Amino acid sequence: MTPDLINWLASLAFILAVIAFVLEVFVFPGFGISGVIGIILVGWGVMLVAVDATQVTEAMVLAIIVTIIILIVGLRLMSRYNLWRRLSLQNKQLKNDGYIAPAPGLIFYNGKEGIAMTPLRPAGSVEVNGHRLDVITEGEFISPGARVRVIKVEGTRVVVKEIAES
């Protein structure tokens, strides 16, 4: 191979590695296949421009060892000086403060009928089968005491519609 072709291949490998890392960060979060491909492309690009493969391998191994040492020292310093408190959220959502996890079985109410307990403008409360639910309408206002039907349950979102009196 000519030196110009090798330089172009090395440049292409680095550009593709950067694209793979960007995809890993923004499109496929976590340490997945695009991150591994990016690491492989960087290594391949370095090997292409290297004069001696053993010297490059030694340099890469040394760089990995130094990175691990810096990571360990950094973690110890962060724990010693309580830097984790500055980086992480310390507040807890306690049940006594009014934070309650959503009921897991809301899908059971799909298609059931109930009575509006509060004005639904468009959100409010209804009673269905003796249980009080926080619901939302599709935009219409429903007065208290009106009969409603659960038309859709999406996770913790319960959508109701007023039943027309005939």
N, C-alpha and C positions, 0 to 999 in steps of 0.2 A: 504494500500500500504506500501511496505517496504521503509525504508529510502534510500536504494541504488537506487531503482527504481525512487523515487522522485528526487533524485540528478541527475540521468541520464536524466529524462524528463526535468528538469530545464536547464541542459546543452544543450540538444537538442533544447529547445525553444530559448535560447540565440544564438546558432549557426544559427538556421533558421532565427532569427531576423536580424542578421548581413547580411546573404545572401539576405534577403528581402530589407534591406537598400542599399546594393550594387547594387541590381537590380534597385532600385528606382533612384539611382544617375546615373548609366551608361546606363541602358537599357530603362527604362521608366521614363524620366525626368519629374519633376513636383511633386506635392503632390497627389499621386494616391493610388491605391489599395495596391500596395506592401509596400508603406510607412505605411499605416494604419495597414496592417498585421504585419509589423515589430514592431510597437508600441504595438499592442495587444500581440505579442509573448514576448516582454520584460516584460510587465506587468504580464503575466501569469507565466513567469519564476521567477520573483521576488515573486509572491504569492506562488509558489511551495516551495521555500526555506525559506519562512517566518515562524516564530513560531506563531505569532499572526496576523490575517488578519486585524484587526482594526489599529494596530500599523503601518503596511505596508501601508495601505490606507492613514493614516495621513501623513506618510513620503512622499508618492508620491504626495499628494495634496500640501504639503509644498514645495516640489521640483519644482512643476509646477509654484507656486506663485513666488518663488525666481527667476526662469528662466524668467518669464514675467517682473519682476522688473528689472533684469539685462538687458533685451532686451530694455526696455524703457529708462533706464539710458544710455545705450550704444548708442542708436539712438540720444539722446539729446547731448551727448558728441561729436558724429561724426558731427552733424550739427553745433555745437558751434565752433569746431576747423577746420571746412571745410575739414574733412577727406573724404567726399563724392567726392570731386574734385580729390583726389588721386586715388579713386577707379573707377571713371566713365570717359568715354571719353567726352571731352569738345568740340572737333572740330565739326563743323556743315558742312555738304555738301550742299553748297549754289548753286543755279542755276547760279549766277553771276560768280562763280569759275569754271563753266563748268560741274557741276554734274547735269545730266538730267535723270529723271526716264524713264525706257523703255516704249515704246508705248504699251498700253494694247491690241490692236487689231491686233497683228502680225499674228495670225492664219488665218486671212483673205487672206494673201498673199500665203498660201500654194497652190501649183500647178500653180501659175501665172508665166508669163514670163517677163523678163526684159533685160536690157543691163548693162554690167559691166562698171562702171564709172572709176574704178581704177584697177590696177593689183590685182588679187586675189591670194595671195601667202601664205597661203591659205585664209587669211582674207582680206577684203576690202569692197568697197561700190558698190552697184548696184542701178539702177533706175527701179522701178516697178510701173506701173500706175502713173507715175509722182511723186512718192515719193522716196526719197533716203533712202536706208536701209543699215545698217552694217550687213554683211553676212560673212559666212565661207564656204569653200568647203570641200569635203571629203578627201582632201589632194592634189588634183591636182592643178596645176597652170593654171589660166585663164587670158588671156591678156585683156586689156581694149577694149571696143567696141564689145566684144563677146556676143552672145545671151545666156542667162542663164534661167533656170527654178528653182523655189523654190520647193525643193523636201521634205523638212521637217522643221517644226517649233516646237521647244522644249522650251517653256517659252520665253526667250528673245534671244534664239539662232536660227538663220535662216540659213539653209543649202541650198546651190544651187549647180547645176550641169550644165555644158556647154551643150547647145543643138547642136547636130551634124548637120552640114550643109549637105543637101542631094543633 
